[in-house]
Amino acid sequence: EAAEERKGGMTLAQIERGKQRIAKMNPAEKERYLKQNQRLDKHLKKEKVEAEAAKKAEKKRDQKEKRLARGGGNGGGAAEEESREEKVARQVQERKARKAAEETEAKKKEASILKNRKEEEEADEHDRKAKAIRDRRRKREARAKEREMEEESDDEKETSPSANEAAKLVYEELIEELIVEEDRAREKRRKKKDREKRAKLKKAAGVAVGWVKSKWEKDGKITMQRTAFGKGAERLVHILIINRPGRDIETVAAKETRHLEDLKEGFKWHQEFAENQLVASTLADAYNELIRDVEGACAIQFISPFIIEVKHEGKEFKSRGNLRAILCEEILKGEGENNYVKWTTNDGRLPSIKHGNASRALVQPNGSDSPFAGVHAYEFMYAFQHWTHVKTEEQMMIADLQGVFIPDYINPDGQVKPLFKLTDPVVHNTNDRKGRTDRGEQGISDFFGTHVCNAVCRHLKLPACLPGGR
């Protein structure tokens, strides 16, 4: 029944829905839609051809019936025409049958050729192995004969004992070869088993267990997933569970360096990222104050990280008293429309934002009294990055803005306002660059090379800039 319902790879219900949709379209939309939906286009063309063929057949039948109705000599002509049509139909059927038989024969022939080729390859492989065995046997016999001749010349013994000795040597060599081959096979099986075991362990989510050692927190046990669920240019992100006495169990994002040479820096290396996040958070608070009372304004918040040190026995941490530093923060993992997004980068590129993401929505409809009428939520990100450069008197810029957008966030005052919750910012410093991602003046120039001021920039009275310069 399912096979009967399908036409050209589509169900009857799908075809009917497609027809209803086409009926509501203008010619240009219809043409574009059919190009995108090739299966429906093919089916509609097929239906059109079948309708024309049915119309022609109906016309022929009507003409035939008229000729038969007139009677007389025309009846013989109709019968002759009918027999001619039957003959043509029979010829078509015969041609189809011949073609099908030829295709079947060709497939059989191809399968036979492949089979013969495979048999020839197997025979060649067998001959090669047989030749190698014969060569080894001849070599053993030659060595045995040489030993026999040496023994006869030295000891002048009878041939029978020498022959027995040669046979014994041949037997011992065969046994040795068999033992070597068995050892190789056993080693091969062992290595394969080890590879499979390592693959399973690598696939499974392992854990690293240690103890939190910190001045600011009580000691407690942690469990960290080895497999990273996220990665950036500098760090890998893992799931970390912290269990401290007298407190609820916390699940946080744990961030560590991707570069082995940075492990020795430990706490100091993470401290630079934490300081960047603190600078960005301070600027975000000042930015929020400027737009707090404007209808439709989107607030910005950078999450606060903390650093823990874990007792670890790895050789990379011996120089630091076997302490492994880990930066931890809240997990930002949105769902559906509020999924994790990178709005800007540290090299001036503006990544495309997927359709359906909440930050593509308008904060205020067009025509409203708000200065942000017709502004998309994500435009606040571009304006904030521009504003940080002006606010710091062109000394720095906050870039690489990423995180989640919460359109219905309830702030501490109990008000419902949209909020960008961000993490991992990059700070471009014009004077003293810090870290690999700080691109200094070049990073700032790259941003102004792509940024076009929007309504938020104008509301903040920022100096206007055009693509290609400040």
N, C-alpha and C positions, 0 to 999 in steps of 0.2 A: 504493500500500500504506500509506503514511504517512497519507493522508487517511482510509482505511478504519479505521485503528487509533484515530483521534482521535474522541472523543465529547464534545461540549460544550466544546471547547477544551482537553481533557485526554487524555493517552494512557491506554491500558488499564492500563499498569503503574502510573501515578500513581493511577488510580481504585482499583486493587487494594490499593495501599499505604494509601490513605486509609481503605478499609473495614476493613483489619486494625487500623489505629490506633483507629478508632471502637469496634471490638469490645472493646477493653481499657478503655474509658472508662465512667464513671458518667453518668447522664442529664444532669447540669449541665455536666460537661466536654464531653459530646457536643454539647449545644446551643451552648456557647460556641465550640467548634472549628468547627462548621458555619457560624456567623455570620462567623467570620474567613475561612473558605474557601468563598466563595460559589459558585465553579464546581463544587465537589464537591457542595455542598448542592443546587444546581440539577440536577445529574446524578442524584443519588439520588432526588429528587422525581420526575424524569422516568421513572426506572426503576420507581418505585412505581406511577405512572399507567399505564405500559405493561404492568406485571404485572397490574393490575386489569382493564385492557382485554382482555388475553389470557385472563384467567380468565372474563370475561363471554362472550367469543367461544366459548370451550371449552364453557361451559354451554349456549349457544344451539345449538352443533353437537350436543351430546348430546341436547337436547330434540328437535331436528330428526330425528336418527337414530331416536329412540324412536317418533316419529310415523310415520316411514316404515316402521319394523318392524311397527307395528300394521296398516298397509296400508289397503285400502278407500278410503273417502272422505277419509281423512286424507292420502293421497298427493297428491291434487289441491290440498289446502290447503297442503302443504309446498312444492309446486311454485309455487303462487301467491305464497307468502311469499318464496321464493327470487327470483322475478322482481321482487317489490317491492323487495327489498334491492339487486338489480342496478340497478334504476331509480334508487334513492336514491344509490347509488355513482356512477352516471353523471351525475346532477344535481350532485353534489359536484364531480366532475371538471370539469364544464362551468363551474360557478361559479368554480373556481380558474383555469381557462383565461381566462375573461372578466376576472377581476381582474388576471391577469398582463398581458393585452392592454391593459387600461385604464392600468395603471402604465407600460407601455412607451410608450403614446401620450402620457401626461402628461409623461414624460421627454423625448420627442421635441419636444413642444410647448414645454416650458421651454427646451430647447436652441435651438429656432428663435427664441424670443423674445429670448434672450440674443444670438444671432447678429445678429438684426435691429437690436437696440439698439446693438451694436458697430458695425454698418455705418452706422447713422444718425449715431453719434458721429464716425466717420471722415469721413462726407460733410460734417457740419457743420464739422469742422476744415479739410477741403479748401476748403469755401466761404469760410471766414474768411480763409484764406491767399490765395485767389484775389481776394477783395475788397480785401485789403491791397495786393496787387500792382497791381490796377486803380487804386486810389487813388494809389499812388505814380506810376503811369504818367500819370494825368491831371494831377497836379501838375507833373511834368516837361514835359508838353506845354504846360501853361499858361505855365510859365516860358519855354519856348522861343518861344511865340507872342508874349509880352511883349517878349522881346529882339528878335524879328523886326520888331515894330511900331516899336520904338525905332530900330532901324537904318534902316528905311524912311523914318522922319520926319527923321532926321539926315542921312543920306547920299543919300536918294532913289535907292536901288539897286533892281534888279529883284528880284522875289519868289524866283526860283530860287536865287540865291546865299544869301539869308536862310534859305530852307528847308533848303539843304544845311548851313548853319551850325548850325541847330537840330537836325538829325539827328545831326550830329557831336557836339554837346553832350550829347544824349540818350545816345549811344553811350558817351561818356567817363564819364558819371555811372553808367551800368550797369557799366562796367568797374571803377570805383572801389568800388561796392557789393559786387561780387563779390570784390574784393581784401580789403575789410574783413571780409566774412563768412568768407573763407578764413583770415584772420589770427586771427579769433575761434575758429574751429574748431581751428586749430593750437594756440592757447594753452590751449584746453580740454583737448585731448589731452595736452599737456605737463603740466598741473596734475594730471590723473588719473594719469599715469605717475609723477609725483613722490610723490603720495599712496600709491600702491601700493608704491613703493620704501621710503618711510618706514615703512609698515605692516610690511613684511618685516623691516626693520632692527630695529623695535621688538619684533617677535615673536622674532627670533633672540636668543640669549644673548650679549650683547656683553661685551667685557672692557676694563678700564682698567689700563694698565701703568704702573708707576712704580718708584722706588727707595726701599728702606727706609733711613731715617736715624735713628739712635738711639744714645744713649750706651751702652746696656746690650747691644745686639746688633751684630754685624758687618753691614756693608752687604750688601744682597742684593736680588734682583729679586722683585717680587710680580705676581700676576695676579688680578684681582677680577672676579667676574661682576656685570654691571650689574643684572640682574633679581633683585629680592629674593625669597628663598624663605620669608621669614617677616617679620612686623611686629607691633609692640606699640604702646602708647599714645605712647611717646617715640621709638622707634628702629626702623630697618629692618635686616634681617639678610641678608647676602650670603655667598656662598662665596668664600673667599680662599685662594690658593695662595702659599706663601712658599718661595723658593728661595735659601738662603744658602750661600755657599762652605763646603765641608767638612762640611756637615750634610745630613741627609735632608730631602727635600721635605715640607713640612707643609701639610695642608689644614685650615683652621680656619673658624669662624664669625666674620665681620667685621660689626661693629655701628656704624651711623652715625645721626645725628639725622634725624628726619623734618621738622624745622623749620629753615628757611633762616637765621633769626637766630642759631641756636646754632652754626652753622659757624664763626663768628668766634672763639668761645670755644676751639675746638680741644682741645688736650691737657687744659685745665682742666675742660672740660665732661665728658669721659670719666673724668677722675680722680674725680669725685663718685660715679659708678656703681661704679668699682673699689673705692672706700672703703666703699660700702654692702655690696659683696660680701665685703670683708675683715671688716667688723663681723659680718655674718651667719655667716661661716665660723668666727670666733672663738667665737661663741655656740654654734654647732653642735658644736664640739669639746668644750665644757664639758657640753653636753647628752648627748653620746655617752658621756662618762665616767660619768654618773649611771646609765645603763641598760646599760652594757657587759656586765655579768655576768648579766643577767636573761635567762632563756631566752625566745626569741621576739622580743626587742627589735629594732627596725629602726634602723639608724644613718642619719645625715644628713650629707651632704657637699656643700659649695658649690664649684663648679669655680673655678680661679684664672685671672683674665683678665690680659692684658698689652696695653700701648698701643704702637703704632708710628706714626711720622710718615713720610709719603710725599711725595716731590717731586711737586708738581702745579702746572700752569700756569693753572688756572682763576682768573677774576677775584675769586671769593669768598675766595681764599687769599692775595691780594697783601699784605694787611696783616700776614700772619704769615710773610712770606718765602717764599711759595709752598709752605708745608708743610701737608699735610692729615693730621689725626690720625684714627686708626682703632683702636677697641678690639677685640681678638681674644681668642677663647677656644675651648675644645674644642667640637666639634659634638655636641649631644645629640640623637640621632635614633634612637629605639627602633623596634622592629618587632614586629608582632603584639601579644602580650599586654603587651609592655614599651614601648608607644608613648608619645609625649610627652603629658603631662597637666598641666593647671593645677588644683591642688587647692584653693587659696584665692585671693582677689582682694584688692585694696587698698581695697575699699568694703564689706567684710563679707559679700559673697555667697559661697556655697559651691557652685561649679559641680558639676553632676551628672557622675558618673564612669561611663563606658560599661561595659556588661556585657562580660565577657571580659578587662577590664584586670586585670593581675596584682595591683594594689594593692587590689582588692576581696576578695582571698583572706584567710582567717583565718590569723594568724601562729601561733596555737596552738589546737588543737581545744577545744570546750567540755568541761568536766569535768577538764581537766588541772590540774596543781599550779601552773602558771605564773600570775603575776598578770595576764598578758595573754591568758588563756584566752578564746576567743570574740571577740577583738579583730580588727577588719579592719586591714590594713596602713595604709590611708589615714588612720586615726584618729590615728596618730603625727604627722601634719602639723598637725592641729588642736591637739593637745596641745603641740607644739613652739612654735607661734605664741603660745599662752597662756603657756607657760613663759618665753619671752623677755621678756614684759612684767613678770612677777614678778622674774626674774633681774636686770633692769636697774633695779629699784626704781621701776617705773612711769614710767621716763624715755623708753622707746621700745618698739617692737614690730616684729618682722620679719614681713612680710606678702607677699602675691602669690607664694606658694610654687608653683613649677612646674619640671618637668624629667622625668626618667624613673625608674622603680622597677625595681631589679635584684634579684629574689628570691634568686639564687644567687651573690651577689658574694663573691669571695675577698679578704679584707682582708690587710694587710701581714703579719699574724701567721700567715697560712695558714689561717685559719678561714673557713668558708662562712657568711655572715650576710647577711640582706636589707639593701639600701642604697637610700636616696633620693639621687639625684644631681641637684642643683638649680642653677639659674642665675637671673639677673635679679630678685633680691629687691627689695622696697620696704621702706624703713625709715621708720616713723611716729615722728617726734620730738615730744615734748610741748613742748619749749622753743623750739628753733630749727629751723623747717621748712626742708627743702632739696629743691628741684626740684618739678616739677608733680605727681608721683605721691605725694609725701609729704603725707598729709592730716591729720597731727598727731592731736590729741585726737579729732577727728571720725572718722578712720579706725579708731582704737582702739575707740571707742564702737560703731561699726558692727559690728566683729567680735564684741564681747561681746553685741550684740543678736541674733546668730544662733547663737552657740556654746553647746553643752551639754557639760559636762564628761563625759569617758569614763573607762575604766579606767586609761588611761595618765596622765591628769591626777591621778587619785586616787593612783596609785603615786608620782607626783612630789610629792604632798602640796600641790597647788596650791589656792588658795582657790576654793571651789565657786562657780559662777555659773549663772544661769538665763537663758533668752531674755528680752531686754528690758532687761537691766542686768548690772553686774558682780557 
